[in-house]
């Protein structure tokens, strides 16, 4: 899924997802060079982060 899709599922902004990836809170599946939305994420990883956020 794209960064925008992950952000929508998590209920955060795209920049927030990119910060989460930068600091290791969510693991990107693939970084696409030259795109404005440069990361893709596995749905399982996004679901894991969502579950952790709901437990907090």
PDB file of N, CA, C, O and CB in Angstrom:
ATOM      1  N   UNK A   1       0.837  -1.164   0.000  1.00  0.00           N
ATOM      2  CA  UNK A   1       0.000   0.000   0.000  1.00  0.00           C
ATOM      3  C   UNK A   1       0.887   1.234   0.000  1.00  0.00           C
ATOM      4  O   UNK A   1       2.026   1.196   0.464  1.00  0.00           O
ATOM      5  CB  UNK A   1      -0.955  -0.006   1.203  1.00  0.00           C
ATOM      6  N   UNK A   2       0.355   2.316  -0.522  1.00  0.00           N
ATOM      7  CA  UNK A   2       1.128   3.557  -0.604  1.00  0.00           C
ATOM      8  C   UNK A   2       1.194   4.232   0.763  1.00  0.00           C
ATOM      9  O   UNK A   2       0.505   3.845   1.707  1.00  0.00           O
ATOM     10  CB  UNK A   2       0.508   4.516  -1.647  1.00  0.00           C
ATOM     11  N   UNK A   3       2.035   5.241   0.838  1.00  0.00           N
ATOM     12  CA  UNK A   3       2.131   6.023   2.066  1.00  0.00           C
ATOM     13  C   UNK A   3       0.794   6.693   2.372  1.00  0.00           C
ATOM     14  O   UNK A   3       0.381   6.743   3.531  1.00  0.00           O
ATOM     15  CB  UNK A   3       3.247   7.080   1.951  1.00  0.00           C
ATOM     16  N   UNK A   4       0.123   7.201   1.362  1.00  0.00           N
ATOM     17  CA  UNK A   4      -1.169   7.853   1.555  1.00  0.00           C
ATOM     18  C   UNK A   4      -2.215   6.866   2.079  1.00  0.00           C
ATOM     19  O   UNK A   4      -3.005   7.211   2.958  1.00  0.00           O
ATOM     20  CB  UNK A   4      -1.648   8.479   0.241  1.00  0.00           C
ATOM     21  N   UNK A   5      -2.222   5.650   1.547  1.00  0.00           N
ATOM     22  CA  UNK A   5      -3.170   4.627   2.020  1.00  0.00           C
ATOM     23  C   UNK A   5      -2.867   4.246   3.469  1.00  0.00           C
ATOM     24  O   UNK A   5      -3.781   4.078   4.277  1.00  0.00           O
ATOM     25  CB  UNK A   5      -3.112   3.367   1.113  1.00  0.00           C
ATOM     26  N   UNK A   6      -1.583   4.112   3.791  1.00  0.00           N
ATOM     27  CA  UNK A   6      -1.192   3.788   5.170  1.00  0.00           C
ATOM     28  C   UNK A   6      -1.614   4.908   6.116  1.00  0.00           C
ATOM     29  O   UNK A   6      -2.111   4.648   7.211  1.00  0.00           O
ATOM     30  CB  UNK A   6       0.338   3.552   5.267  1.00  0.00           C
ATOM     31  N   UNK A   7      -1.416   6.153   5.689  1.00  0.00           N
ATOM     32  CA  UNK A   7      -1.791   7.296   6.520  1.00  0.00           C
ATOM     33  C   UNK A   7      -3.293   7.303   6.780  1.00  0.00           C
ATOM     34  O   UNK A   7      -3.731   7.561   7.901  1.00  0.00           O
ATOM     35  CB  UNK A   7      -1.362   8.612   5.852  1.00  0.00           C
ATOM     36  N   UNK A   8      -4.075   7.023   5.752  1.00  0.00           N
ATOM     37  CA  UNK A   8      -5.527   7.003   5.914  1.00  0.00           C
ATOM     38  C   UNK A   8      -5.955   5.913   6.887  1.00  0.00           C
ATOM     39  O   UNK A   8      -6.802   6.146   7.749  1.00  0.00           O
ATOM     40  CB  UNK A   8      -6.212   6.799   4.562  1.00  0.00           C
ATOM     41  N   UNK A   9      -5.379   4.732   6.754  1.00  0.00           N
ATOM     42  CA  UNK A   9      -5.724   3.628   7.645  1.00  0.00           C
ATOM     43  C   UNK A   9      -5.326   3.927   9.089  1.00  0.00           C
ATOM     44  O   UNK A   9      -6.046   3.570  10.021  1.00  0.00           O
ATOM     45  CB  UNK A   9      -5.053   2.343   7.175  1.00  0.00           C
ATOM     46  N   UNK A  10      -4.180   4.581   9.271  1.00  0.00           N
ATOM     47  CA  UNK A  10      -3.701   4.905  10.617  1.00  0.00           C
ATOM     48  C   UNK A  10      -4.355   6.161  11.191  1.00  0.00           C
ATOM     49  O   UNK A  10      -4.274   6.411  12.394  1.00  0.00           O
ATOM     50  CB  UNK A  10      -2.199   5.084  10.596  1.00  0.00           C
ATOM     51  N   UNK A  11      -4.997   6.944  10.340  1.00  0.00           N
ATOM     52  CA  UNK A  11      -5.622   8.174  10.808  1.00  0.00           C
ATOM     53  C   UNK A  11      -4.626   9.281  11.087  1.00  0.00           C
ATOM     54  O   UNK A  11      -4.832  10.106  11.976  1.00  0.00           O
ATOM     55  CB  UNK A  11      -6.414   7.901  12.039  1.00  0.00           C
ATOM     56  N   UNK A  12      -3.536   9.293  10.315  1.00  0.00           N
ATOM     57  CA  UNK A  12      -2.501  10.319  10.465  1.00  0.00           C
ATOM     58  C   UNK A  12      -2.199  10.908   9.092  1.00  0.00           C
ATOM     59  O   UNK A  12      -2.736  10.450   8.084  1.00  0.00           O
ATOM     60  CB  UNK A  12      -1.204   9.728  11.118  1.00  0.00           C
ATOM     61  N   UNK A  13      -1.349  11.911   9.055  1.00  0.00           N
ATOM     62  CA  UNK A  13      -0.962  12.531   7.787  1.00  0.00           C
ATOM     63  C   UNK A  13       0.146  11.725   7.105  1.00  0.00           C
ATOM     64  O   UNK A  13       0.814  10.900   7.728  1.00  0.00           O
ATOM     65  CB  UNK A  13      -0.500  13.984   8.018  1.00  0.00           C
ATOM     66  N   UNK A  14       0.320  11.989   5.815  1.00  0.00           N
ATOM     67  CA  UNK A  14       1.414  11.355   5.072  1.00  0.00           C
ATOM     68  C   UNK A  14       2.768  11.713   5.698  1.00  0.00           C
ATOM     69  O   UNK A  14       3.595  10.820   5.881  1.00  0.00           O
ATOM     70  CB  UNK A  14       1.380  11.787   3.582  1.00  0.00           C
ATOM     71  N   UNK A  15       3.028  12.989   6.035  1.00  0.00           N
ATOM     72  CA  UNK A  15       4.305  13.298   6.682  1.00  0.00           C
ATOM     73  C   UNK A  15       4.501  12.529   7.992  1.00  0.00           C
ATOM     74  O   UNK A  15       5.627  12.166   8.332  1.00  0.00           O
ATOM     75  CB  UNK A  15       4.400  14.790   6.948  1.00  0.00           C
ATOM     76  N   UNK A  16       3.416  12.280   8.729  1.00  0.00           N
ATOM     77  CA  UNK A  16       3.539  11.516   9.980  1.00  0.00           C
ATOM     78  C   UNK A  16       3.988  10.086   9.695  1.00  0.00           C
ATOM     79  O   UNK A  16       4.818   9.542  10.424  1.00  0.00           O
ATOM     80  CB  UNK A  16       2.196  11.507  10.747  1.00  0.00           C
ATOM     81  N   UNK A  17       3.452   9.475   8.648  1.00  0.00           N
ATOM     82  CA  UNK A  17       3.866   8.111   8.290  1.00  0.00           C
ATOM     83  C   UNK A  17       5.333   8.108   7.871  1.00  0.00           C
ATOM     84  O   UNK A  17       6.084   7.206   8.242  1.00  0.00           O
ATOM     85  CB  UNK A  17       2.976   7.543   7.148  1.00  0.00           C
ATOM     86  N   UNK A  18       5.738   9.106   7.107  1.00  0.00           N
ATOM     87  CA  UNK A  18       7.140   9.177   6.688  1.00  0.00           C
ATOM     88  C   UNK A  18       8.068   9.357   7.879  1.00  0.00           C
ATOM     89  O   UNK A  18       9.156   8.783   7.905  1.00  0.00           O
ATOM     90  CB  UNK A  18       7.341  10.320   5.699  1.00  0.00           C
ATOM     91  N   UNK A  19       7.651  10.152   8.872  1.00  0.00           N
ATOM     92  CA  UNK A  19       8.452  10.292  10.103  1.00  0.00           C
ATOM     93  C   UNK A  19       8.510   8.964  10.852  1.00  0.00           C
ATOM     94  O   UNK A  19       9.565   8.581  11.359  1.00  0.00           O
ATOM     95  CB  UNK A  19       7.862  11.397  11.022  1.00  0.00           C
ATOM     96  N   UNK A  20       7.378   8.261  10.924  1.00  0.00           N
ATOM     97  CA  UNK A  20       7.352   6.956  11.597  1.00  0.00           C
ATOM     98  C   UNK A  20       8.338   5.998  10.925  1.00  0.00           C
ATOM     99  O   UNK A  20       9.040   5.248  11.604  1.00  0.00           O
ATOM    100  CB  UNK A  20       5.917   6.355  11.576  1.00  0.00           C
ATOM    101  N   UNK A  21       8.389   6.026   9.598  1.00  0.00           N
ATOM    102  CA  UNK A  21       9.323   5.163   8.863  1.00  0.00           C
ATOM    103  C   UNK A  21      10.765   5.594   9.124  1.00  0.00           C
ATOM    104  O   UNK A  21      11.644   4.754   9.316  1.00  0.00           O
ATOM    105  CB  UNK A  21       9.019   5.198   7.343  1.00  0.00           C
ATOM    106  N   UNK A  22      11.002   6.885   9.129  1.00  0.00           N
ATOM    107  CA  UNK A  22      12.357   7.403   9.351  1.00  0.00           C
ATOM    108  C   UNK A  22      12.899   6.976  10.709  1.00  0.00           C
ATOM    109  O   UNK A  22      14.080   6.652  10.830  1.00  0.00           O
ATOM    110  CB  UNK A  22      12.368   8.931   9.244  1.00  0.00           C
ATOM    111  N   UNK A  23      12.042   6.973  11.735  1.00  0.00           N
ATOM    112  CA  UNK A  23      12.475   6.647  13.089  1.00  0.00           C
ATOM    113  C   UNK A  23      12.229   5.191  13.476  1.00  0.00           C
ATOM    114  O   UNK A  23      12.389   4.826  14.641  1.00  0.00           O
ATOM    115  CB  UNK A  23      11.779   7.541  14.064  1.00  0.00           C
ATOM    116  N   UNK A  24      11.841   4.356  12.511  1.00  0.00           N
ATOM    117  CA  UNK A  24      11.740   2.927  12.749  1.00  0.00           C
ATOM    118  C   UNK A  24      10.463   2.442  13.424  1.00  0.00           C
ATOM    119  O   UNK A  24      10.409   1.299  13.878  1.00  0.00           O
ATOM    120  CB  UNK A  24      12.868   2.515  13.555  1.00  0.00           C
ATOM    121  N   UNK A  25       9.444   3.276  13.501  1.00  0.00           N
ATOM    122  CA  UNK A  25       8.185   2.866  14.137  1.00  0.00           C
ATOM    123  C   UNK A  25       7.326   2.034  13.194  1.00  0.00           C
ATOM    124  O   UNK A  25       6.465   1.276  13.641  1.00  0.00           O
ATOM    125  CB  UNK A  25       7.401   4.093  14.604  1.00  0.00           C
ATOM    126  N   UNK A  26       7.560   2.176  11.874  1.00  0.00           N
ATOM    127  CA  UNK A  26       6.889   1.364  10.870  1.00  0.00           C
ATOM    128  C   UNK A  26       7.928   1.017   9.815  1.00  0.00           C
ATOM    129  O   UNK A  26       8.713   1.868   9.398  1.00  0.00           O
ATOM    130  CB  UNK A  26       5.651   2.112  10.244  1.00  0.00           C
ATOM    131  N   UNK A  27       7.927  -0.235   9.390  1.00  0.00           N
ATOM    132  CA  UNK A  27       8.931  -0.683   8.425  1.00  0.00           C
ATOM    133  C   UNK A  27       8.381  -0.585   7.003  1.00  0.00           C
ATOM    134  O   UNK A  27       7.407  -1.256   6.664  1.00  0.00           O
ATOM    135  CB  UNK A  27       9.371  -2.131   8.732  1.00  0.00           C
ATOM    136  N   UNK A  28       9.006   0.251   6.173  1.00  0.00           N
ATOM    137  CA  UNK A  28       8.570   0.310   4.780  1.00  0.00           C
ATOM    138  C   UNK A  28       8.957  -0.975   4.056  1.00  0.00           C
ATOM    139  O   UNK A  28       9.995  -1.572   4.344  1.00  0.00           O
ATOM    140  CB  UNK A  28       9.183   1.537   4.066  1.00  0.00           C
ATOM    141  N   UNK A  29       8.125  -1.392   3.126  1.00  0.00           N
ATOM    142  CA  UNK A  29       8.408  -2.580   2.321  1.00  0.00           C
ATOM    143  C   UNK A  29       9.401  -2.240   1.223  1.00  0.00           C
ATOM    144  O   UNK A  29      10.327  -3.002   0.944  1.00  0.00           O
ATOM    145  CB  UNK A  29       7.112  -3.154   1.713  1.00  0.00           C
ATOM    146  N   UNK A  30       9.195  -1.092   0.609  1.00  0.00           N
ATOM    147  CA  UNK A  30      10.017  -0.732  -0.537  1.00  0.00           C
ATOM    148  C   UNK A  30      10.055   0.786  -0.667  1.00  0.00           C
ATOM    149  O   UNK A  30       9.049   1.460  -0.448  1.00  0.00           O
ATOM    150  CB  UNK A  30       9.477  -1.384  -1.836  1.00  0.00           C
ATOM    151  N   UNK A  31      11.214   1.315  -1.022  1.00  0.00           N
ATOM    152  CA  UNK A  31      11.333   2.745  -1.299  1.00  0.00           C
ATOM    153  C   UNK A  31      11.455   2.892  -2.806  1.00  0.00           C
ATOM    154  O   UNK A  31      12.326   2.288  -3.431  1.00  0.00           O
ATOM    155  CB  UNK A  31      12.568   3.393  -0.550  1.00  0.00           C
ATOM    156  N   UNK A  32      10.576   3.697  -3.383  1.00  0.00           N
ATOM    157  CA  UNK A  32      10.550   3.876  -4.828  1.00  0.00           C
ATOM    158  C   UNK A  32      11.319   5.150  -5.173  1.00  0.00           C
ATOM    159  O   UNK A  32      10.878   6.245  -4.826  1.00  0.00           O
ATOM    160  CB  UNK A  32       9.084   3.943  -5.362  1.00  0.00           C
ATOM    161  N   UNK A  33      12.459   5.023  -5.847  1.00  0.00           N
ATOM    162  CA  UNK A  33      13.243   6.214  -6.170  1.00  0.00           C
ATOM    163  C   UNK A  33      12.513   7.137  -7.139  1.00  0.00           C
ATOM    164  O   UNK A  33      11.858   6.686  -8.079  1.00  0.00           O
ATOM    165  CB  UNK A  33      14.583   5.811  -6.757  1.00  0.00           C
ATOM    166  N   UNK A  34      12.640   8.438  -6.888  1.00  0.00           N
ATOM    167  CA  UNK A  34      12.135   9.423  -7.825  1.00  0.00           C
ATOM    168  C   UNK A  34      10.649   9.712  -7.748  1.00  0.00           C
ATOM    169  O   UNK A  34      10.133  10.466  -8.573  1.00  0.00           O
ATOM    170  CB  UNK A  34      12.451   8.993  -9.168  1.00  0.00           C
ATOM    171  N   UNK A  35       9.951   9.145  -6.798  1.00  0.00           N
ATOM    172  CA  UNK A  35       8.512   9.409  -6.680  1.00  0.00           C
ATOM    173  C   UNK A  35       8.274  10.345  -5.507  1.00  0.00           C
ATOM    174  O   UNK A  35       9.091  10.422  -4.589  1.00  0.00           O
ATOM    175  CB  UNK A  35       7.707   8.084  -6.498  1.00  0.00           C
ATOM    176  N   UNK A  36       7.150  11.058  -5.538  1.00  0.00           N
ATOM    177  CA  UNK A  36       6.834  11.956  -4.432  1.00  0.00           C
ATOM    178  C   UNK A  36       6.266  11.192  -3.244  1.00  0.00           C
ATOM    179  O   UNK A  36       6.260  11.710  -2.127  1.00  0.00           O
ATOM    180  CB  UNK A  36       5.848  13.028  -4.885  1.00  0.00           C
ATOM    181  N   UNK A  37       5.793   9.982  -3.462  1.00  0.00           N
ATOM    182  CA  UNK A  37       5.254   9.122  -2.401  1.00  0.00           C
ATOM    183  C   UNK A  37       6.156   7.887  -2.360  1.00  0.00           C
ATOM    184  O   UNK A  37       5.766   6.817  -2.827  1.00  0.00           O
ATOM    185  CB  UNK A  37       3.716   8.730  -2.660  1.00  0.00           C
ATOM    186  N   UNK A  38       7.377   8.035  -1.796  1.00  0.00           N
ATOM    187  CA  UNK A  38       8.446   7.087  -2.092  1.00  0.00           C
ATOM    188  C   UNK A  38       8.426   5.742  -1.373  1.00  0.00           C
ATOM    189  O   UNK A  38       9.287   4.904  -1.640  1.00  0.00           O
ATOM    190  CB  UNK A  38       9.695   7.720  -1.800  1.00  0.00           C
ATOM    191  N   UNK A  39       7.476   5.506  -0.471  1.00  0.00           N
ATOM    192  CA  UNK A  39       7.478   4.248   0.256  1.00  0.00           C
ATOM    193  C   UNK A  39       6.211   3.450  -0.025  1.00  0.00           C
ATOM    194  O   UNK A  39       5.144   4.006  -0.288  1.00  0.00           O
ATOM    195  CB  UNK A  39       7.619   4.501   1.750  1.00  0.00           C
ATOM    196  N   UNK A  40       6.360   2.135   0.037  1.00  0.00           N
ATOM    197  CA  UNK A  40       5.194   1.265   0.064  1.00  0.00           C
ATOM    198  C   UNK A  40       5.286   0.450   1.352  1.00  0.00           C
ATOM    199  O   UNK A  40       6.376   0.223   1.876  1.00  0.00           O
ATOM    200  CB  UNK A  40       5.122   0.336  -1.217  1.00  0.00           C
ATOM    201  N   UNK A  41       4.145   0.017   1.851  1.00  0.00           N
ATOM    202  CA  UNK A  41       4.084  -0.697   3.121  1.00  0.00           C
ATOM    203  C   UNK A  41       3.217  -1.935   2.981  1.00  0.00           C
ATOM    204  O   UNK A  41       2.212  -1.920   2.270  1.00  0.00           O
ATOM    205  CB  UNK A  41       3.543   0.215   4.237  1.00  0.00           C
ATOM    206  N   UNK A  42       3.606  -3.007   3.658  1.00  0.00           N
ATOM    207  CA  UNK A  42       2.763  -4.195   3.734  1.00  0.00           C
ATOM    208  C   UNK A  42       1.565  -3.886   4.627  1.00  0.00           C
ATOM    209  O   UNK A  42       1.710  -3.228   5.658  1.00  0.00           O
ATOM    210  CB  UNK A  42       3.563  -5.424   4.276  1.00  0.00           C
ATOM    211  N   UNK A  43       0.407  -4.349   4.242  1.00  0.00           N
ATOM    212  CA  UNK A  43      -0.803  -4.142   5.041  1.00  0.00           C
ATOM    213  C   UNK A  43      -0.618  -4.714   6.449  1.00  0.00           C
ATOM    214  O   UNK A  43      -1.086  -4.117   7.419  1.00  0.00           O
ATOM    215  CB  UNK A  43      -2.027  -4.793   4.352  1.00  0.00           C
ATOM    216  N   UNK A  44       0.052  -5.855   6.576  1.00  0.00           N
ATOM    217  CA  UNK A  44       0.283  -6.458   7.895  1.00  0.00           C
ATOM    218  C   UNK A  44       1.077  -5.528   8.809  1.00  0.00           C
ATOM    219  O   UNK A  44       0.807  -5.456  10.007  1.00  0.00           O
ATOM    220  CB  UNK A  44       1.020  -7.791   7.746  1.00  0.00           C
ATOM    221  N   UNK A  45       2.045  -4.824   8.255  1.00  0.00           N
ATOM    222  CA  UNK A  45       2.866  -3.897   9.052  1.00  0.00           C
ATOM    223  C   UNK A  45       2.026  -2.708   9.512  1.00  0.00           C
ATOM    224  O   UNK A  45       2.135  -2.272  10.658  1.00  0.00           O
ATOM    225  CB  UNK A  45       4.089  -3.403   8.234  1.00  0.00           C
ATOM    226  N   UNK A  46       1.201  -2.193   8.630  1.00  0.00           N
ATOM    227  CA  UNK A  46       0.342  -1.069   8.992  1.00  0.00           C
ATOM    228  C   UNK A  46      -0.668  -1.506  10.049  1.00  0.00           C
ATOM    229  O   UNK A  46      -0.947  -0.759  10.987  1.00  0.00           O
ATOM    230  CB  UNK A  46      -0.386  -0.511   7.744  1.00  0.00           C
ATOM    231  N   UNK A  47      -1.211  -2.703   9.904  1.00  0.00           N
ATOM    232  CA  UNK A  47      -2.161  -3.238  10.882  1.00  0.00           C
ATOM    233  C   UNK A  47      -1.489  -3.421  12.241  1.00  0.00           C
ATOM    234  O   UNK A  47      -2.107  -3.167  13.275  1.00  0.00           O
ATOM    235  CB  UNK A  47      -2.745  -4.577  10.392  1.00  0.00           C
ATOM    236  N   UNK A  48      -0.225  -3.860  12.246  1.00  0.00           N
ATOM    237  CA  UNK A  48       0.527  -4.015  13.495  1.00  0.00           C
ATOM    238  C   UNK A  48       0.670  -2.681  14.206  1.00  0.00           C
ATOM    239  O   UNK A  48       0.445  -2.584  15.412  1.00  0.00           O
ATOM    240  CB  UNK A  48       1.911  -4.617  13.223  1.00  0.00           C
ATOM    241  N   UNK A  49       1.044  -1.654  13.456  1.00  0.00           N
ATOM    242  CA  UNK A  49       1.223  -0.326  14.046  1.00  0.00           C
ATOM    243  C   UNK A  49      -0.120   0.202  14.557  1.00  0.00           C
ATOM    244  O   UNK A  49      -0.185   0.812  15.624  1.00  0.00           O
ATOM    245  CB  UNK A  49       1.836   0.658  13.012  1.00  0.00           C
ATOM    246  N   UNK A  50      -1.177  -0.033  13.800  1.00  0.00           N
ATOM    247  CA  UNK A  50      -2.505   0.403  14.225  1.00  0.00           C
ATOM    248  C   UNK A  50      -2.900  -0.275  15.536  1.00  0.00           C
ATOM    249  O   UNK A  50      -3.445   0.375  16.428  1.00  0.00           O
ATOM    250  CB  UNK A  50      -3.546   0.099  13.132  1.00  0.00           C
ATOM    251  N   UNK A  51      -2.630  -1.570  15.661  1.00  0.00           N
ATOM    252  CA  UNK A  51      -2.937  -2.300  16.894  1.00  0.00           C
ATOM    253  C   UNK A  51      -2.135  -1.749  18.071  1.00  0.00           C
ATOM    254  O   UNK A  51      -2.671  -1.597  19.168  1.00  0.00           O
ATOM    255  CB  UNK A  51      -2.648  -3.800  16.715  1.00  0.00           C
ATOM    256  N   UNK A  52      -0.855  -1.450  17.848  1.00  0.00           N
ATOM    257  CA  UNK A  52      -0.014  -0.883  18.915  1.00  0.00           C
ATOM    258  C   UNK A  52      -0.547   0.480  19.352  1.00  0.00           C
ATOM    259  O   UNK A  52      -0.565   0.788  20.544  1.00  0.00           O
ATOM    260  CB  UNK A  52       1.455  -0.753  18.442  1.00  0.00           C
ATOM    261  N   UNK A  53      -0.979   1.296  18.392  1.00  0.00           N
ATOM    262  CA  UNK A  53      -1.516   2.621  18.720  1.00  0.00           C
ATOM    263  C   UNK A  53      -2.813   2.491  19.525  1.00  0.00           C
ATOM    264  O   UNK A  53      -3.076   3.307  20.408  1.00  0.00           O
ATOM    265  CB  UNK A  53      -1.764   3.440  17.430  1.00  0.00           C
ATOM    266  N   UNK A  54      -3.618   1.480  19.227  1.00  0.00           N
ATOM    267  CA  UNK A  54      -4.878   1.283  19.943  1.00  0.00           C
ATOM    268  C   UNK A  54      -4.668   0.745  21.344  1.00  0.00           C
ATOM    269  O   UNK A  54      -5.531   0.915  22.205  1.00  0.00           O
ATOM    270  CB  UNK A  54      -5.772   0.346  19.174  1.00  0.00           C
ATOM    271  N   UNK A  55      -3.527   0.093  21.592  1.00  0.00           N
ATOM    272  CA  UNK A  55      -3.233  -0.431  22.924  1.00  0.00           C
ATOM    273  C   UNK A  55      -2.710   0.656  23.852  1.00  0.00           C
ATOM    274  O   UNK A  55      -2.804   0.539  25.074  1.00  0.00           O
ATOM    275  CB  UNK A  55      -2.221  -1.564  22.833  1.00  0.00           C
ATOM    276  N   UNK A  56      -2.163   1.705  23.271  1.00  0.00           N
ATOM    277  CA  UNK A  56      -1.580   2.792  24.067  1.00  0.00           C
ATOM    278  C   UNK A  56      -2.643   3.623  24.735  1.00  0.00           C
ATOM    279  O   UNK A  56      -2.325   4.579  25.443  1.00  0.00           O
ATOM    280  CB  UNK A  56      -0.711   3.680  23.203  1.00  0.00           C
TER     281      UNK A  56
END
